[in-house]
Amino acid sequence: MVSTCLLLLSLRYTPIRHTSTLAKVIKNRLNLELDSIRQAGTWKSERIISTSQSSHIKIENSKNDLLNFCANNYLGLANNSEIIHAAKKALDDYGAGLSSVRFICGTQTIHKQLEQRIAKFHQREDAILYISCFDANAGIFETLLKEQDYIISDELNHASIIDGIRLCKAKRLRYKHKDMSDLELKLKESYNENHDNIIRLIATDGVFSMDGTIAPLSDIKYLADKYNGLIFVDECHATGFFGRTGRGTEEYFNMIGTIDIINSTLGKALGGAAGGYTTGSKVLIDLLRQRSRPYLFSNTLPPPIVASAIKAIDLIENNPNLPERVHENAKYFRNEMQKLGFKILGDNHPICPVMLGDARLASQFADEMLKRGIYVIGFSYPVVPKDRARIRVQVSAAHSKDDLQRCIDAFAEVGRQFKVIK
């Protein structure tokens, strides 16, 4: 009996020694990986902002104002006084949060109001809210697509689209970025006239966030119709400010109402806080409410954020000059930078990637810009492909012409310092 007890005690303590060894192995492995990131010059430091998000900000350990050119605050609404007031009122009226998922006890009147506003804004039948657009992208493909279906994705789609596709059982095909000939080849590969119940879903960003390029939606729509396909578009970098009235890439191509599924965010132009959504047909939204795992198993979006988004839509609809201001600022910045000799990627969009190539150079360049009062960030692998490092400048409606010129002048000075331009 005593020997049996001793044996049990020894077995009980063995996993503790094993766990200690395993933790040491994991720690060593992680330290090696972290060291490799530092040596490659791709370490991503997080600067800490000590003010509200705006075109003019302060960061910790700095008394000077900085011009902010790296936020998704396209309309400058992140610290808008009307939005702040709406959020405070919702906090008083509805509380901080629901402490629940929606189908249990987590839906309030303002959640339904926002979903109706989103659907109307995009001219769709219905919409469903998520805690983020990453969750919206994680919830759509697995719910909609079955093993016999096809998902055909642009190779440069956002990471959240890629991760969402990985969750579904559909056959996966990938086409070259914006290459309609390659997309048609993939559609032909998936096409079979004898299987009417098969879904062929083309998935693309409306605007690609790293390059500022715009998906050729009219050409994609032509091919989708030709091969009985559906279209999914992620509009995170378009909703609220792109197109004549901010209806996004659809409006940019005069195609409002023609795309089958739109996912987007509340965390960029629509107030800058958090939250995402899917909008489309009522039958699709009904299915997502019943089966979409991120919706069913995540807490409800907090009421102050919901109220912020409602007010942001009000402001966009009542101030049609806001999207135009972003467009004018982006055009001015792009033209002046190209005159200096910088290579700027992208189409006519406020995402303006200044290409540098080398990851270490991009990091050093951003540090020098900060010394001159310009807050920008170097983007390098794995956020962008290797040898495609850049400074991604993001222009806002809140930037004045003087702000833009200060940024351009700083780029010119640092660009000559590093011999990027003459």
Long-range contacts (C-beta under 8 A, 24 or more apart in sequence): 40-359, 40-360, 40-381, 41-358, 41-359, 41-360, 41-363, 41-380, 42-359, 42-360, 42-363, 42-380, 42-381, 43-363, 47-370, 47-375, 52-78, 52-79, 53-78, 53-79, 53-272, 54-78, 54-79, 54-398, 55-396, 55-398, 55-399, 55-400, 55-403, 57-375, 59-375, 64-373, 65-373, 66-370, 66-373, 66-374, 66-375, 67-373, 67-374, 67-375, 67-399, 67-403, 67-406, 67-407, 68-375, 69-374, 69-375, 69-376, 69-393, 69-394, 69-395, 69-399, 69-407, 70-375, 70-376, 70-377, 70-392, 70-393, 70-394, 71-272, 71-394, 71-396, 72-237, 72-267, 72-268, 72-269, 72-272, 72-394, 73-268, 73-269, 73-272, 73-396, 73-398, 74-240, 74-241, 74-268, 74-269, 74-326, 74-350, 74-394, 74-396, 74-397, 75-240, 75-241, 75-269, 75-312, 75-315, 75-316, 75-322, 75-323, 75-326, 75-396, 75-397, 75-398, 76-396, 76-397, 76-398, 77-269, 77-270, 77-271, 77-272, 77-312, 77-315, 78-271, 78-272, 78-273, 80-271, 80-311, 80-312, 80-315, 82-311, 82-315, 83-271, 83-308, 83-311, 83-312, 83-315, 86-307, 86-308, 86-310, 86-311, 87-273, 87-304, 87-305, 87-307, 87-308, 87-311, 88-304, 89-307, 90-303, 90-304, 90-306, 90-307, 90-308, 91-303, 91-304, 93-303, 94-303, 94-304, 94-307, 95-303, 96-302, 96-303, 96-304, 97-299, 97-300, 97-302, 97-303, 98-299, 98-300, 98-302, 98-303, 99-299, 100-299, 100-300, 101-295, 101-296, 101-297, 101-298, 101-299, 101-300, 102-295, 102-300, 103-289, 103-296, 106-299, 106-300, 107-300, 108-300, 108-303, 108-306, 110-303, 110-306, 110-307, 110-310, 111-300, 111-301, 111-306, 113-306, 113-310, 114-306, 114-309, 114-310, 115-277, 117-310, 117-313, 118-277, 118-279, 118-313, 119-279, 121-247, 121-313, 121-317, 122-247, 122-248, 122-250, 122-256, 122-262, 122-279, 123-247, 123-256, 123-257, 124-257, 124-262, 124-279, 124-280, 124-281, 125-280, 125-281, 125-282, 125-285, 126-279, 126-280, 126-281, 126-282, 126-284, 126-285, 126-286, 127-277, 127-278, 127-279, 127-280, 127-285, 128-277, 128-278, 128-279, 128-285, 128-288, 128-289, 128-292, 128-295, 129-275, 129-276, 129-277, 129-300, 129-301, 129-306, 130-275, 130-276, 130-277, 130-278, 130-294, 130-295, 130-298, 130-301, 131-274, 131-275, 131-276, 131-294, 131-298, 131-299, 131-301, 132-265, 132-267, 132-274, 132-275, 132-276, 133-160, 133-234, 133-236, 133-263, 133-264, 133-265, 133-267, 133-275, 133-276, 133-277, 134-160, 134-163, 134-276, 135-276, 135-294, 135-295, 135-298, 136-263, 136-264, 136-276, 136-277, 136-278, 136-294, 137-161, 137-163, 137-164, 137-234, 137-263, 137-276, 138-163, 138-164, 138-167, 138-293, 138-294, 139-164, 139-278, 139-288, 139-292, 139-293, 139-294, 139-295, 140-164, 140-232, 140-261, 140-263, 140-278, 140-288, 140-292, 141-165, 141-167, 141-168, 141-170, 141-201, 141-203, 142-167, 142-168, 142-169, 142-292, 142-293, 143-287, 143-288, 143-291, 143-292, 143-293, 144-168, 144-199, 144-201, 144-284, 144-287, 145-169, 145-170, 145-199, 145-201, 146-170, 146-199, 147-171, 148-195, 148-197, 148-198, 149-198, 149-199, 149-200, 149-201, 150-190, 150-198, 150-199, 150-200, 150-201, 151-201, 151-203, 152-183, 152-186, 152-187, 152-190, 152-200, 152-201, 152-202, 152-203, 152-229, 153-202, 153-203, 153-204, 154-178, 154-203, 154-204, 154-205, 154-208, 154-215, 156-205, 156-208, 156-210, 156-211, 156-213, 157-203, 157-204, 157-205, 157-208, 157-234, 158-205, 158-208, 158-209, 158-234, 158-236, 160-234, 161-203, 161-205, 161-234, 165-203, 170-199, 170-201, 177-208, 177-213, 178-213, 178-215, 178-216, 180-216, 180-219, 180-220, 180-223, 183-220, 183-223, 184-223, 184-227, 187-223, 187-224, 187-226, 187-227, 187-229, 188-227, 190-227, 191-227, 191-228, 199-230, 200-224, 200-227, 200-228, 200-229, 200-230, 201-229, 201-230, 201-231, 201-232, 201-261, 202-229, 202-230, 202-231, 202-232, 203-232, 203-234, 204-231, 204-232, 204-233, 204-234, 205-233, 205-234, 205-236, 205-237, 206-233, 206-234, 206-235, 206-237, 206-238, 206-242, 206-248, 206-249, 206-250, 207-235, 207-237, 207-238, 207-242, 207-249, 207-349, 207-351, 208-237, 209-236, 209-237, 209-351, 210-353, 210-379, 210-383, 210-384, 210-390, 210-392, 211-345, 211-346, 211-351, 211-353, 212-345, 212-346, 212-347, 212-349, 212-350, 212-351, 212-352, 212-353, 213-345, 213-346, 213-347, 213-349, 214-249, 214-252, 214-347, 214-348, 214-349, 215-249, 217-249, 217-250, 217-252, 217-253, 217-255, 217-259, 218-253, 218-255, 221-255, 221-258, 221-259, 230-260, 230-261, 231-259, 231-260, 231-261, 232-259, 232-260, 232-261, 232-262, 232-263, 233-259, 233-261, 233-262, 233-263, 234-263, 234-264, 235-262, 235-263, 235-264, 236-263, 236-264, 236-265, 236-268, 236-276, 237-268, 237-349, 237-351, 238-264, 239-264, 239-265, 239-268, 239-269, 239-270, 240-268, 240-269, 240-270, 240-312, 240-313, 240-316, 240-323, 241-269, 241-316, 241-322, 241-323, 241-326, 241-350, 241-397, 242-323, 242-349, 243-323, 244-320, 244-323, 244-324, 245-316, 245-317, 245-320, 245-323, 246-316, 246-322, 246-323, 266-305, 266-308, 266-309, 266-312, 269-312, 269-316, 270-309, 270-312, 270-313, 270-316, 271-305, 271-308, 271-309, 271-311, 271-312, 273-304, 273-305, 273-308, 273-309, 274-301, 274-305, 275-301, 275-305, 275-306, 275-309, 322-397, 323-397, 325-397, 326-350, 326-395, 326-396, 326-397, 329-395, 329-396, 329-397, 329-399, 329-404, 330-395, 332-401, 332-404, 333-393, 333-395, 333-404, 333-407, 333-408, 336-404, 336-405, 336-408, 337-408, 337-411, 340-408, 340-411, 340-412, 340-415, 340-421, 341-415, 341-421, 341-422, 342-411, 342-415, 342-420, 342-421, 345-390, 350-394, 350-395, 350-396, 351-392, 351-393, 351-394, 352-392, 352-393, 352-394, 352-395, 353-379, 353-390, 353-391, 353-392, 353-393, 354-390, 354-391, 354-392, 354-393, 354-411, 355-388, 355-390, 356-389, 356-390, 356-391, 356-420, 357-387, 357-388, 357-389, 358-387, 358-389, 359-386, 359-389, 361-389, 361-418, 361-420, 362-389, 362-390, 362-391, 364-418, 365-391, 365-414, 365-418, 365-420, 366-391, 368-414, 368-417, 368-418, 369-410, 369-411, 369-414, 372-410, 372-413, 372-414, 373-406, 373-410, 374-406, 374-407, 374-410, 374-411, 376-407
